[in-house]
Amino acid sequence: MPRTKKVGITGRYGTRYGTKVRKQLKTILENLKTSHKCPQCATKAVKRVSVGVWSCRKCGYTFTGGAYLPVTPLGKEKGRIIDTLSHTSEKELKK
Ligand SMILES: [Zn+2]
């Protein structure tokens, strides 16, 4: 159906709420509605349960993440920092 090629999922709002807001909502909703990769079994079966709560439909693994994405870019960065800190000893940190 090429009727909603441009507006996609936000076609339901018609011409209401303004172009910019609908475009922003489009990226959010498209991320929200697709299945994401499971961090435990690596299957594309992760769906959002509620805000920040994600669950795998295959293995049942439930975890917290971003409001609209299972792993946000900022969350990735934080994980990297925590990983680095947990691998450095206290002596190295005091230097
Ligand atoms: Zn899984």
PDB file of the backbone (N, CA, C, O) and the ligand in Angstrom, with CONECT records:
HET     ZN  A 101       1
ATOM      1  N   MET A   1       0.837  -1.195   0.000  1.00  0.00           N
ATOM      2  CA  MET A   1       0.000   0.000   0.000  1.00  0.00           C
ATOM      3  C   MET A   1       0.877   1.251   0.000  1.00  0.00           C
ATOM      4  O   MET A   1       1.411   1.622   1.045  1.00  0.00           O
ATOM      5  N   PRO A   2       1.033   1.901  -1.137  1.00  0.00           N
ATOM      6  CA  PRO A   2       1.938   3.055  -1.178  1.00  0.00           C
ATOM      7  C   PRO A   2       1.314   4.345  -0.666  1.00  0.00           C
ATOM      8  O   PRO A   2       1.922   5.411  -0.759  1.00  0.00           O
ATOM      9  N   ARG A   3       0.118   4.252  -0.133  1.00  0.00           N
ATOM     10  CA  ARG A   3      -0.599   5.453   0.285  1.00  0.00           C
ATOM     11  C   ARG A   3       0.102   6.184   1.441  1.00  0.00           C
ATOM     12  O   ARG A   3       0.091   7.414   1.489  1.00  0.00           O
ATOM     13  N   THR A   4       0.706   5.436   2.368  1.00  0.00           N
ATOM     14  CA  THR A   4       1.358   6.078   3.510  1.00  0.00           C
ATOM     15  C   THR A   4       2.876   5.929   3.428  1.00  0.00           C
ATOM     16  O   THR A   4       3.551   5.773   4.445  1.00  0.00           O
ATOM     17  N   LYS A   5       3.400   5.980   2.203  1.00  0.00           N
ATOM     18  CA  LYS A   5       4.835   5.798   1.982  1.00  0.00           C
ATOM     19  C   LYS A   5       5.662   6.823   2.766  1.00  0.00           C
ATOM     20  O   LYS A   5       6.689   6.478   3.350  1.00  0.00           O
ATOM     21  N   LYS A   6       5.219   8.062   2.776  1.00  0.00           N
ATOM     22  CA  LYS A   6       5.985   9.136   3.407  1.00  0.00           C
ATOM     23  C   LYS A   6       5.731   9.231   4.909  1.00  0.00           C
ATOM     24  O   LYS A   6       6.673   9.355   5.692  1.00  0.00           O
ATOM     25  N   VAL A   7       4.481   9.176   5.304  1.00  0.00           N
ATOM     26  CA  VAL A   7       4.148   9.394   6.710  1.00  0.00           C
ATOM     27  C   VAL A   7       4.235   8.119   7.539  1.00  0.00           C
ATOM     28  O   VAL A   7       4.401   8.175   8.758  1.00  0.00           O
ATOM     29  N   GLY A   8       4.121   6.962   6.872  1.00  0.00           N
ATOM     30  CA  GLY A   8       4.242   5.683   7.564  1.00  0.00           C
ATOM     31  C   GLY A   8       3.247   5.508   8.687  1.00  0.00           C
ATOM     32  O   GLY A   8       2.043   5.692   8.506  1.00  0.00           O
ATOM     33  N   ILE A   9       3.769   5.147   9.863  1.00  0.00           N
ATOM     34  CA  ILE A   9       2.936   4.828  11.024  1.00  0.00           C
ATOM     35  C   ILE A   9       2.178   6.048  11.552  1.00  0.00           C
ATOM     36  O   ILE A   9       1.154   5.903  12.219  1.00  0.00           O
ATOM     37  N   THR A  10       2.685   7.255  11.251  1.00  0.00           N
ATOM     38  CA  THR A  10       2.021   8.464  11.757  1.00  0.00           C
ATOM     39  C   THR A  10       0.867   8.903  10.850  1.00  0.00           C
ATOM     40  O   THR A  10       0.264   9.955  11.060  1.00  0.00           O
ATOM     41  N   GLY A  11       0.574   8.090   9.855  1.00  0.00           N
ATOM     42  CA  GLY A  11      -0.549   8.379   8.976  1.00  0.00           C
ATOM     43  C   GLY A  11      -1.862   8.443   9.720  1.00  0.00           C
ATOM     44  O   GLY A  11      -2.818   9.080   9.278  1.00  0.00           O
ATOM     45  N   ARG A  12      -1.892   7.767  10.870  1.00  0.00           N
ATOM     46  CA  ARG A  12      -3.110   7.756  11.675  1.00  0.00           C
ATOM     47  C   ARG A  12      -3.463   9.128  12.236  1.00  0.00           C
ATOM     48  O   ARG A  12      -4.612   9.365  12.609  1.00  0.00           O
ATOM     49  N   TYR A  13      -2.477  10.044  12.302  1.00  0.00           N
ATOM     50  CA  TYR A  13      -2.744  11.365  12.847  1.00  0.00           C
ATOM     51  C   TYR A  13      -3.192  12.363  11.777  1.00  0.00           C
ATOM     52  O   TYR A  13      -3.509  13.512  12.082  1.00  0.00           O
ATOM     53  N   GLY A  14      -3.214  11.910  10.523  1.00  0.00           N
ATOM     54  CA  GLY A  14      -3.668  12.775   9.445  1.00  0.00           C
ATOM     55  C   GLY A  14      -2.798  14.005   9.303  1.00  0.00           C
ATOM     56  O   GLY A  14      -1.572  13.895   9.279  1.00  0.00           O
ATOM     57  N   THR A  15      -3.411  15.182   9.209  1.00  0.00           N
ATOM     58  CA  THR A  15      -2.635  16.416   9.058  1.00  0.00           C
ATOM     59  C   THR A  15      -2.476  17.138  10.393  1.00  0.00           C
ATOM     60  O   THR A  15      -2.022  18.281  10.433  1.00  0.00           O
ATOM     61  N   ARG A  16      -2.845  16.477  11.474  1.00  0.00           N
ATOM     62  CA  ARG A  16      -2.822  17.144  12.781  1.00  0.00           C
ATOM     63  C   ARG A  16      -1.433  17.175  13.428  1.00  0.00           C
ATOM     64  O   ARG A  16      -0.563  16.390  13.051  1.00  0.00           O
ATOM     65  N   TYR A  17      -1.221  18.050  14.376  1.00  0.00           N
ATOM     66  CA  TYR A  17      -0.070  18.179  15.297  1.00  0.00           C
ATOM     67  C   TYR A  17       1.206  18.729  14.673  1.00  0.00           C
ATOM     68  O   TYR A  17       2.181  18.928  15.398  1.00  0.00           O
ATOM     69  N   GLY A  18       1.253  18.982  13.386  1.00  0.00           N
ATOM     70  CA  GLY A  18       2.435  19.594  12.778  1.00  0.00           C
ATOM     71  C   GLY A  18       3.412  18.589  12.205  1.00  0.00           C
ATOM     72  O   GLY A  18       3.520  17.465  12.695  1.00  0.00           O
ATOM     73  N   THR A  19       4.126  18.999  11.161  1.00  0.00           N
ATOM     74  CA  THR A  19       5.029  18.109  10.420  1.00  0.00           C
ATOM     75  C   THR A  19       6.199  17.641  11.274  1.00  0.00           C
ATOM     76  O   THR A  19       6.514  16.451  11.297  1.00  0.00           O
ATOM     77  N   LYS A  20       6.850  18.573  11.980  1.00  0.00           N
ATOM     78  CA  LYS A  20       8.055  18.235  12.735  1.00  0.00           C
ATOM     79  C   LYS A  20       7.765  17.208  13.829  1.00  0.00           C
ATOM     80  O   LYS A  20       8.493  16.228  13.987  1.00  0.00           O
ATOM     81  N   VAL A  21       6.701  17.449  14.574  1.00  0.00           N
ATOM     82  CA  VAL A  21       6.340  16.555  15.668  1.00  0.00           C
ATOM     83  C   VAL A  21       6.028  15.160  15.136  1.00  0.00           C
ATOM     84  O   VAL A  21       6.425  14.157  15.729  1.00  0.00           O
ATOM     85  N   ARG A  22       5.305  15.106  14.002  1.00  0.00           N
ATOM     86  CA  ARG A  22       4.953  13.806  13.424  1.00  0.00           C
ATOM     87  C   ARG A  22       6.186  13.074  12.917  1.00  0.00           C
ATOM     88  O   ARG A  22       6.269  11.849  13.008  1.00  0.00           O
ATOM     89  N   LYS A  23       7.157  13.837  12.376  1.00  0.00           N
ATOM     90  CA  LYS A  23       8.400  13.215  11.890  1.00  0.00           C
ATOM     91  C   LYS A  23       9.203  12.635  13.050  1.00  0.00           C
ATOM     92  O   LYS A  23       9.752  11.539  12.946  1.00  0.00           O
ATOM     93  N   GLN A  24       9.268  13.382  14.164  1.00  0.00           N
ATOM     94  CA  GLN A  24       9.990  12.915  15.346  1.00  0.00           C
ATOM     95  C   GLN A  24       9.318  11.660  15.894  1.00  0.00           C
ATOM     96  O   GLN A  24       9.982  10.693  16.269  1.00  0.00           O
ATOM     97  N   LEU A  25       7.989  11.698  15.932  1.00  0.00           N
ATOM     98  CA  LEU A  25       7.223  10.570  16.444  1.00  0.00           C
ATOM     99  C   LEU A  25       7.399   9.334  15.564  1.00  0.00           C
ATOM    100  O   LEU A  25       7.396   8.205  16.054  1.00  0.00           O
ATOM    101  N   LYS A  26       7.552   9.563  14.263  1.00  0.00           N
ATOM    102  CA  LYS A  26       7.711   8.460  13.313  1.00  0.00           C
ATOM    103  C   LYS A  26       8.944   7.624  13.646  1.00  0.00           C
ATOM    104  O   LYS A  26       8.867   6.396  13.685  1.00  0.00           O
ATOM    105  N   THR A  27      10.087   8.285  13.888  1.00  0.00           N
ATOM    106  CA  THR A  27      11.307   7.535  14.204  1.00  0.00           C
ATOM    107  C   THR A  27      11.156   6.774  15.518  1.00  0.00           C
ATOM    108  O   THR A  27      11.615   5.638  15.646  1.00  0.00           O
ATOM    109  N   ILE A  28      10.500   7.417  16.501  1.00  0.00           N
ATOM    110  CA  ILE A  28      10.312   6.774  17.801  1.00  0.00           C
ATOM    111  C   ILE A  28       9.411   5.553  17.667  1.00  0.00           C
ATOM    112  O   ILE A  28       9.737   4.475  18.162  1.00  0.00           O
ATOM    113  N   LEU A  29       8.276   5.728  16.995  1.00  0.00           N
ATOM    114  CA  LEU A  29       7.307   4.643  16.873  1.00  0.00           C
ATOM    115  C   LEU A  29       7.854   3.474  16.059  1.00  0.00           C
ATOM    116  O   LEU A  29       7.599   2.311  16.374  1.00  0.00           O
ATOM    117  N   GLU A  30       8.612   3.798  15.001  1.00  0.00           N
ATOM    118  CA  GLU A  30       9.166   2.725  14.173  1.00  0.00           C
ATOM    119  C   GLU A  30      10.167   1.886  14.956  1.00  0.00           C
ATOM    120  O   GLU A  30      10.223   0.667  14.794  1.00  0.00           O
ATOM    121  N   ASN A  31      10.970   2.548  15.820  1.00  0.00           N
ATOM    122  CA  ASN A  31      11.902   1.816  16.685  1.00  0.00           C
ATOM    123  C   ASN A  31      11.157   0.975  17.700  1.00  0.00           C
ATOM    124  O   ASN A  31      11.557  -0.141  18.031  1.00  0.00           O
ATOM    125  N   LEU A  32      10.069   1.536  18.183  1.00  0.00           N
ATOM    126  CA  LEU A  32       9.282   0.890  19.236  1.00  0.00           C
ATOM    127  C   LEU A  32       8.593  -0.373  18.728  1.00  0.00           C
ATOM    128  O   LEU A  32       8.526  -1.377  19.438  1.00  0.00           O
ATOM    129  N   LYS A  33       8.085  -0.322  17.510  1.00  0.00           N
ATOM    130  CA  LYS A  33       7.248  -1.406  17.009  1.00  0.00           C
ATOM    131  C   LYS A  33       8.033  -2.584  16.431  1.00  0.00           C
ATOM    132  O   LYS A  33       7.499  -3.689  16.324  1.00  0.00           O
ATOM    133  N   THR A  34       9.305  -2.356  16.053  1.00  0.00           N
ATOM    134  CA  THR A  34      10.078  -3.462  15.485  1.00  0.00           C
ATOM    135  C   THR A  34      10.663  -4.340  16.585  1.00  0.00           C
ATOM    136  O   THR A  34      10.822  -3.905  17.725  1.00  0.00           O
ATOM    137  N   SER A  35      10.982  -5.589  16.223  1.00  0.00           N
ATOM    138  CA  SER A  35      11.611  -6.508  17.158  1.00  0.00           C
ATOM    139  C   SER A  35      13.105  -6.207  17.221  1.00  0.00           C
ATOM    140  O   SER A  35      13.744  -5.925  16.207  1.00  0.00           O
ATOM    141  N   HIS A  36      13.647  -6.273  18.438  1.00  0.00           N
ATOM    142  CA  HIS A  36      15.066  -6.008  18.621  1.00  0.00           C
ATOM    143  C   HIS A  36      15.803  -7.282  19.006  1.00  0.00           C
ATOM    144  O   HIS A  36      15.199  -8.285  19.384  1.00  0.00           O
ATOM    145  N   LYS A  37      17.127  -7.213  18.901  1.00  0.00           N
ATOM    146  CA  LYS A  37      17.963  -8.372  19.186  1.00  0.00           C
ATOM    147  C   LYS A  37      18.038  -8.619  20.690  1.00  0.00           C
ATOM    148  O   LYS A  37      18.238  -7.692  21.474  1.00  0.00           O
ATOM    149  N   CYS A  38      17.874  -9.878  21.077  1.00  0.00           N
ATOM    150  CA  CYS A  38      17.924 -10.256  22.494  1.00  0.00           C
ATOM    151  C   CYS A  38      19.381 -10.335  22.954  1.00  0.00           C
ATOM    152  O   CYS A  38      20.200 -10.960  22.281  1.00  0.00           O
ATOM    153  N   PRO A  39      19.727  -9.698  24.114  1.00  0.00           N
ATOM    154  CA  PRO A  39      21.108  -9.759  24.593  1.00  0.00           C
ATOM    155  C   PRO A  39      21.499 -11.135  25.134  1.00  0.00           C
ATOM    156  O   PRO A  39      22.682 -11.407  25.339  1.00  0.00           O
ATOM    157  N   GLN A  40      20.508 -12.005  25.365  1.00  0.00           N
ATOM    158  CA  GLN A  40      20.821 -13.329  25.907  1.00  0.00           C
ATOM    159  C   GLN A  40      20.854 -14.419  24.827  1.00  0.00           C
ATOM    160  O   GLN A  40      21.820 -15.179  24.747  1.00  0.00           O
ATOM    161  N   CYS A  41      19.804 -14.501  23.996  1.00  0.00           N
ATOM    162  CA  CYS A  41      19.763 -15.583  23.003  1.00  0.00           C
ATOM    163  C   CYS A  41      19.995 -15.084  21.574  1.00  0.00           C
ATOM    164  O   CYS A  41      19.993 -15.881  20.636  1.00  0.00           O
ATOM    165  N   ALA A  42      20.195 -13.772  21.400  1.00  0.00           N
ATOM    166  CA  ALA A  42      20.532 -13.146  20.105  1.00  0.00           C
ATOM    167  C   ALA A  42      19.461 -13.322  19.027  1.00  0.00           C
ATOM    168  O   ALA A  42      19.758 -13.190  17.840  1.00  0.00           O
ATOM    169  N   THR A  43      18.230 -13.616  19.420  1.00  0.00           N
ATOM    170  CA  THR A  43      17.128 -13.705  18.461  1.00  0.00           C
ATOM    171  C   THR A  43      16.455 -12.331  18.359  1.00  0.00           C
ATOM    172  O   THR A  43      16.445 -11.559  19.319  1.00  0.00           O
ATOM    173  N   LYS A  44      15.906 -12.047  17.205  1.00  0.00           N
ATOM    174  CA  LYS A  44      15.195 -10.784  17.044  1.00  0.00           C
ATOM    175  C   LYS A  44      13.773 -10.964  17.562  1.00  0.00           C
ATOM    176  O   LYS A  44      12.836 -11.098  16.776  1.00  0.00           O
ATOM    177  N   ALA A  45      13.612 -10.966  18.877  1.00  0.00           N
ATOM    178  CA  ALA A  45      12.296 -11.207  19.457  1.00  0.00           C
ATOM    179  C   ALA A  45      12.018 -10.331  20.667  1.00  0.00           C
ATOM    180  O   ALA A  45      11.108 -10.624  21.443  1.00  0.00           O
ATOM    181  N   VAL A  46      12.789  -9.256  20.842  1.00  0.00           N
ATOM    182  CA  VAL A  46      12.596  -8.391  21.998  1.00  0.00           C
ATOM    183  C   VAL A  46      11.551  -7.324  21.701  1.00  0.00           C
ATOM    184  O   VAL A  46      11.650  -6.573  20.731  1.00  0.00           O
ATOM    185  N   LYS A  47      10.554  -7.286  22.565  1.00  0.00           N
ATOM    186  CA  LYS A  47       9.477  -6.297  22.440  1.00  0.00           C
ATOM    187  C   LYS A  47       9.371  -5.515  23.736  1.00  0.00           C
ATOM    188  O   LYS A  47       9.771  -5.998  24.795  1.00  0.00           O
ATOM    189  N   ARG A  48       8.826  -4.295  23.650  1.00  0.00           N
ATOM    190  CA  ARG A  48       8.679  -3.482  24.845  1.00  0.00           C
ATOM    191  C   ARG A  48       7.451  -3.896  25.632  1.00  0.00           C
ATOM    192  O   ARG A  48       6.367  -4.065  25.074  1.00  0.00           O
ATOM    193  N   VAL A  49       7.636  -4.060  26.956  1.00  0.00           N
ATOM    194  CA  VAL A  49       6.519  -4.409  27.838  1.00  0.00           C
ATOM    195  C   VAL A  49       5.865  -3.123  28.323  1.00  0.00           C
ATOM    196  O   VAL A  49       4.653  -2.950  28.198  1.00  0.00           O
ATOM    197  N   SER A  50       6.671  -2.221  28.876  1.00  0.00           N
ATOM    198  CA  SER A  50       6.211  -0.896  29.278  1.00  0.00           C
ATOM    199  C   SER A  50       7.412   0.042  29.165  1.00  0.00           C
ATOM    200  O   SER A  50       8.449  -0.351  28.632  1.00  0.00           O
ATOM    201  N   VAL A  51       7.288   1.271  29.659  1.00  0.00           N
ATOM    202  CA  VAL A  51       8.374   2.243  29.491  1.00  0.00           C
ATOM    203  C   VAL A  51       9.659   1.722  30.141  1.00  0.00           C
ATOM    204  O   VAL A  51       9.718   1.545  31.357  1.00  0.00           O
ATOM    205  N   GLY A  52      10.682   1.478  29.324  1.00  0.00           N
ATOM    206  CA  GLY A  52      11.982   1.039  29.829  1.00  0.00           C
ATOM    207  C   GLY A  52      12.093  -0.439  30.144  1.00  0.00           C
ATOM    208  O   GLY A  52      13.173  -0.903  30.512  1.00  0.00           O
ATOM    209  N   VAL A  53      11.016  -1.192  30.013  1.00  0.00           N
ATOM    210  CA  VAL A  53      11.056  -2.629  30.293  1.00  0.00           C
ATOM    211  C   VAL A  53      10.907  -3.399  28.991  1.00  0.00           C
ATOM    212  O   VAL A  53       9.931  -3.221  28.263  1.00  0.00           O
ATOM    213  N   TRP A  54      11.882  -4.258  28.702  1.00  0.00           N
ATOM    214  CA  TRP A  54      11.900  -5.028  27.459  1.00  0.00           C
ATOM    215  C   TRP A  54      11.921  -6.506  27.761  1.00  0.00           C
ATOM    216  O   TRP A  54      12.516  -6.937  28.749  1.00  0.00           O
ATOM    217  N   SER A  55      11.276  -7.283  26.916  1.00  0.00           N
ATOM    218  CA  SER A  55      11.213  -8.710  27.164  1.00  0.00           C
ATOM    219  C   SER A  55      11.373  -9.494  25.865  1.00  0.00           C
ATOM    220  O   SER A  55      10.852  -9.106  24.819  1.00  0.00           O
ATOM    221  N   CYS A  56      12.105 -10.608  25.953  1.00  0.00           N
ATOM    222  CA  CYS A  56      12.301 -11.471  24.788  1.00  0.00           C
ATOM    223  C   CYS A  56      11.146 -12.457  24.716  1.00  0.00           C
ATOM    224  O   CYS A  56      10.805 -13.107  25.705  1.00  0.00           O
ATOM    225  N   ARG A  57      10.552 -12.558  23.541  1.00  0.00           N
ATOM    226  CA  ARG A  57       9.395 -13.447  23.386  1.00  0.00           C
ATOM    227  C   ARG A  57       9.806 -14.899  23.222  1.00  0.00           C
ATOM    228  O   ARG A  57       8.977 -15.802  23.332  1.00  0.00           O
ATOM    229  N   LYS A  58      11.089 -15.124  22.957  1.00  0.00           N
ATOM    230  CA  LYS A  58      11.532 -16.497  22.752  1.00  0.00           C
ATOM    231  C   LYS A  58      12.008 -17.128  24.063  1.00  0.00           C
ATOM    232  O   LYS A  58      11.536 -18.197  24.452  1.00  0.00           O
ATOM    233  N   CYS A  59      12.955 -16.453  24.745  1.00  0.00           N
ATOM    234  CA  CYS A  59      13.521 -17.052  25.963  1.00  0.00           C
ATOM    235  C   CYS A  59      12.944 -16.469  27.242  1.00  0.00           C
ATOM    236  O   CYS A  59      13.221 -16.972  28.330  1.00  0.00           O
ATOM    237  N   GLY A  60      12.134 -15.399  27.125  1.00  0.00           N
ATOM    238  CA  GLY A  60      11.496 -14.830  28.307  1.00  0.00           C
ATOM    239  C   GLY A  60      12.385 -13.912  29.119  1.00  0.00           C
ATOM    240  O   GLY A  60      12.000 -13.481  30.206  1.00  0.00           O
ATOM    241  N   TYR A  61      13.571 -13.603  28.607  1.00  0.00           N
ATOM    242  CA  TYR A  61      14.514 -12.726  29.305  1.00  0.00           C
ATOM    243  C   TYR A  61      13.959 -11.305  29.353  1.00  0.00           C
ATOM    244  O   TYR A  61      13.692 -10.703  28.312  1.00  0.00           O
ATOM    245  N   THR A  62      13.785 -10.771  30.561  1.00  0.00           N
ATOM    246  CA  THR A  62      13.251  -9.424  30.731  1.00  0.00           C
ATOM    247  C   THR A  62      14.329  -8.524  31.321  1.00  0.00           C
ATOM    248  O   THR A  62      15.000  -8.900  32.281  1.00  0.00           O
ATOM    249  N   PHE A  63      14.492  -7.360  30.757  1.00  0.00           N
ATOM    250  CA  PHE A  63      15.530  -6.449  31.226  1.00  0.00           C
ATOM    251  C   PHE A  63      15.096  -5.003  31.061  1.00  0.00           C
ATOM    252  O   PHE A  63      14.115  -4.714  30.375  1.00  0.00           O
ATOM    253  N   THR A  64      15.841  -4.087  31.702  1.00  0.00           N
ATOM    254  CA  THR A  64      15.533  -2.671  31.581  1.00  0.00           C
ATOM    255  C   THR A  64      16.413  -2.041  30.512  1.00  0.00           C
ATOM    256  O   THR A  64      17.526  -2.501  30.260  1.00  0.00           O
ATOM    257  N   GLY A  65      15.913  -1.001  29.897  1.00  0.00           N
ATOM    258  CA  GLY A  65      16.657  -0.314  28.841  1.00  0.00           C
ATOM    259  C   GLY A  65      16.106   1.076  28.671  1.00  0.00           C
ATOM    260  O   GLY A  65      15.588   1.668  29.617  1.00  0.00           O
ATOM    261  N   GLY A  66      16.214   1.598  27.473  1.00  0.00           N
ATOM    262  CA  GLY A  66      15.699   2.925  27.207  1.00  0.00           C
ATOM    263  C   GLY A  66      14.177   2.906  27.118  1.00  0.00           C
ATOM    264  O   GLY A  66      13.556   1.844  27.071  1.00  0.00           O
ATOM    265  N   ALA A  67      13.592   4.093  27.097  1.00  0.00           N
ATOM    266  CA  ALA A  67      12.137   4.185  27.022  1.00  0.00           C
ATOM    267  C   ALA A  67      11.616   3.712  25.665  1.00  0.00           C
ATOM    268  O   ALA A  67      10.571   3.067  25.577  1.00  0.00           O
ATOM    269  N   TYR A  68      12.366   4.044  24.607  1.00  0.00           N
ATOM    270  CA  TYR A  68      11.905   3.708  23.258  1.00  0.00           C
ATOM    271  C   TYR A  68      12.833   2.757  22.523  1.00  0.00           C
ATOM    272  O   TYR A  68      12.506   2.281  21.436  1.00  0.00           O
ATOM    273  N   LEU A  69      14.013   2.475  23.123  1.00  0.00           N
ATOM    274  CA  LEU A  69      14.984   1.552  22.528  1.00  0.00           C
ATOM    275  C   LEU A  69      15.528   0.652  23.631  1.00  0.00           C
ATOM    276  O   LEU A  69      15.715   1.127  24.751  1.00  0.00           O
ATOM    277  N   PRO A  70      15.788  -0.623  23.365  1.00  0.00           N
ATOM    278  CA  PRO A  70      16.333  -1.501  24.410  1.00  0.00           C
ATOM    279  C   PRO A  70      17.690  -1.019  24.916  1.00  0.00           C
ATOM    280  O   PRO A  70      17.982  -1.099  26.109  1.00  0.00           O
ATOM    281  N   VAL A  71      18.520  -0.516  23.993  1.00  0.00           N
ATOM    282  CA  VAL A  71      19.828   0.016  24.388  1.00  0.00           C
ATOM    283  C   VAL A  71      20.002   1.387  23.746  1.00  0.00           C
ATOM    284  O   VAL A  71      20.044   1.511  22.522  1.00  0.00           O
ATOM    285  N   THR A  72      20.102   2.415  24.588  1.00  0.00           N
ATOM    286  CA  THR A  72      20.272   3.768  24.073  1.00  0.00           C
ATOM    287  C   THR A  72      21.763   4.054  23.860  1.00  0.00           C
ATOM    288  O   THR A  72      22.599   3.406  24.490  1.00  0.00           O
ATOM    289  N   PRO A  73      22.115   5.004  22.990  1.00  0.00           N
ATOM    290  CA  PRO A  73      23.525   5.338  22.781  1.00  0.00           C
ATOM    291  C   PRO A  73      24.227   5.750  24.076  1.00  0.00           C
ATOM    292  O   PRO A  73      25.389   5.402  24.287  1.00  0.00           O
ATOM    293  N   LEU A  74      23.524   6.493  24.951  1.00  0.00           N
ATOM    294  CA  LEU A  74      24.089   6.915  26.229  1.00  0.00           C
ATOM    295  C   LEU A  74      24.287   5.715  27.157  1.00  0.00           C
ATOM    296  O   LEU A  74      25.281   5.642  27.879  1.00  0.00           O
ATOM    297  N   GLY A  75      23.347   4.783  27.134  1.00  0.00           N
ATOM    298  CA  GLY A  75      23.443   3.580  27.951  1.00  0.00           C
ATOM    299  C   GLY A  75      24.636   2.732  27.550  1.00  0.00           C
ATOM    300  O   GLY A  75      25.294   2.134  28.402  1.00  0.00           O
ATOM    301  N   LYS A  76      24.917   2.679  26.252  1.00  0.00           N
ATOM    302  CA  LYS A  76      26.066   1.938  25.727  1.00  0.00           C
ATOM    303  C   LYS A  76      27.358   2.512  26.281  1.00  0.00           C
ATOM    304  O   LYS A  76      28.254   1.786  26.713  1.00  0.00           O
ATOM    305  N   GLU A  77      27.428   3.848  26.255  1.00  0.00           N
ATOM    306  CA  GLU A  77      28.617   4.557  26.734  1.00  0.00           C
ATOM    307  C   GLU A  77      28.835   4.306  28.223  1.00  0.00           C
ATOM    308  O   GLU A  77      29.961   4.078  28.664  1.00  0.00           O
ATOM    309  N   LYS A  78      27.739   4.351  28.998  1.00  0.00           N
ATOM    310  CA  LYS A  78      27.821   4.102  30.438  1.00  0.00           C
ATOM    311  C   LYS A  78      28.318   2.694  30.714  1.00  0.00           C
ATOM    312  O   LYS A  78      29.144   2.480  31.602  1.00  0.00           O
ATOM    313  N   GLY A  79      27.809   1.730  29.944  1.00  0.00           N
ATOM    314  CA  GLY A  79      28.233   0.345  30.100  1.00  0.00           C
ATOM    315  C   GLY A  79      29.715   0.183  29.844  1.00  0.00           C
ATOM    316  O   GLY A  79      30.392  -0.590  30.522  1.00  0.00           O
ATOM    317  N   ARG A  80      30.220   0.920  28.854  1.00  0.00           N
ATOM    318  CA  ARG A  80      31.640   0.873  28.507  1.00  0.00           C
ATOM    319  C   ARG A  80      32.488   1.440  29.658  1.00  0.00           C
ATOM    320  O   ARG A  80      33.536   0.891  29.997  1.00  0.00           O
ATOM    321  N   ILE A  81      32.014   2.552  30.254  1.00  0.00           N
ATOM    322  CA  ILE A  81      32.739   3.180  31.362  1.00  0.00           C
ATOM    323  C   ILE A  81      32.772   2.251  32.576  1.00  0.00           C
ATOM    324  O   ILE A  81      33.815   2.080  33.207  1.00  0.00           O
ATOM    325  N   ILE A  82      31.626   1.653  32.897  1.00  0.00           N
ATOM    326  CA  ILE A  82      31.540   0.734  34.037  1.00  0.00           C
ATOM    327  C   ILE A  82      32.473  -0.458  33.819  1.00  0.00           C
ATOM    328  O   ILE A  82      33.145  -0.912  34.745  1.00  0.00           O
ATOM    329  N   ASP A  83      32.503  -0.951  32.592  1.00  0.00           N
ATOM    330  CA  ASP A  83      33.372  -2.077  32.239  1.00  0.00           C
ATOM    331  C   ASP A  83      34.833  -1.726  32.477  1.00  0.00           C
ATOM    332  O   ASP A  83      35.585  -2.518  33.044  1.00  0.00           O
ATOM    333  N   THR A  84      35.233  -0.529  32.039  1.00  0.00           N
ATOM    334  CA  THR A  84      36.620  -0.083  32.194  1.00  0.00           C
ATOM    335  C   THR A  84      36.966   0.065  33.664  1.00  0.00           C
ATOM    336  O   THR A  84      38.034  -0.362  34.102  1.00  0.00           O
ATOM    337  N   LEU A  85      36.051   0.678  34.439  1.00  0.00           N
ATOM    338  CA  LEU A  85      36.313   0.914  35.855  1.00  0.00           C
ATOM    339  C   LEU A  85      36.396  -0.386  36.644  1.00  0.00           C
ATOM    340  O   LEU A  85      37.198  -0.505  37.571  1.00  0.00           O
ATOM    341  N   SER A  86      35.575  -1.353  36.279  1.00  0.00           N
ATOM    342  CA  SER A  86      35.586  -2.617  37.020  1.00  0.00           C
ATOM    343  C   SER A  86      36.838  -3.435  36.724  1.00  0.00           C
ATOM    344  O   SER A  86      37.186  -4.345  37.476  1.00  0.00           O
ATOM    345  N   HIS A  87      37.514  -3.105  35.621  1.00  0.00           N
ATOM    346  CA  HIS A  87      38.727  -3.829  35.284  1.00  0.00           C
ATOM    347  C   HIS A  87      40.005  -3.121  35.748  1.00  0.00           C
ATOM    348  O   HIS A  87      41.096  -3.682  35.650  1.00  0.00           O
ATOM    349  N   THR A  88      39.869  -1.886  36.253  1.00  0.00           N
ATOM    350  CA  THR A  88      41.041  -1.182  36.773  1.00  0.00           C
ATOM    351  C   THR A  88      41.028  -1.286  38.284  1.00  0.00           C
ATOM    352  O   THR A  88      39.971  -1.195  38.909  1.00  0.00           O
ATOM    353  N   SER A  89      42.196  -1.476  38.874  1.00  0.00           N
ATOM    354  CA  SER A  89      42.284  -1.617  40.319  1.00  0.00           C
ATOM    355  C   SER A  89      42.182  -0.248  40.986  1.00  0.00           C
ATOM    356  O   SER A  89      42.313   0.778  40.319  1.00  0.00           O
ATOM    357  N   GLU A  90      41.946  -0.226  42.310  1.00  0.00           N
ATOM    358  CA  GLU A  90      41.799   1.036  43.053  1.00  0.00           C
ATOM    359  C   GLU A  90      43.082   1.840  43.029  1.00  0.00           C
ATOM    360  O   GLU A  90      43.038   3.070  43.001  1.00  0.00           O
ATOM    361  N   LYS A  91      44.233   1.165  43.039  1.00  0.00           N
ATOM    362  CA  LYS A  91      45.528   1.855  43.019  1.00  0.00           C
ATOM    363  C   LYS A  91      45.679   2.679  41.745  1.00  0.00           C
ATOM    364  O   LYS A  91      46.171   3.807  41.770  1.00  0.00           O
ATOM    365  N   GLU A  92      45.252   2.097  40.644  1.00  0.00           N
ATOM    366  CA  GLU A  92      45.381   2.783  39.360  1.00  0.00           C
ATOM    367  C   GLU A  92      44.493   4.027  39.308  1.00  0.00           C
ATOM    368  O   GLU A  92      44.839   5.020  38.669  1.00  0.00           O
ATOM    369  N   LEU A  93      43.329   3.962  39.998  1.00  0.00           N
ATOM    370  CA  LEU A  93      42.409   5.086  40.003  1.00  0.00           C
ATOM    371  C   LEU A  93      42.940   6.254  40.821  1.00  0.00           C
ATOM    372  O   LEU A  93      42.659   7.408  40.498  1.00  0.00           O
ATOM    373  N   LYS A  94      43.726   5.967  41.906  1.00  0.00           N
ATOM    374  CA  LYS A  94      44.221   7.031  42.798  1.00  0.00           C
ATOM    375  C   LYS A  94      45.341   7.836  42.157  1.00  0.00           C
ATOM    376  O   LYS A  94      45.639   8.939  42.616  1.00  0.00           O
ATOM    377  N   LYS A  95      45.958   7.325  41.128  1.00  0.00           N
ATOM    378  CA  LYS A  95      47.087   8.003  40.478  1.00  0.00           C
ATOM    379  C   LYS A  95      46.659   9.311  39.826  1.00  0.00           C
ATOM    380  O   LYS A  95      47.486  10.006  39.235  1.00  0.00           O
TER     381      LYS A  95
HETATM  382 ZN    ZN A 101      15.970 -14.106  24.120  1.00  0.00          ZN2+
END
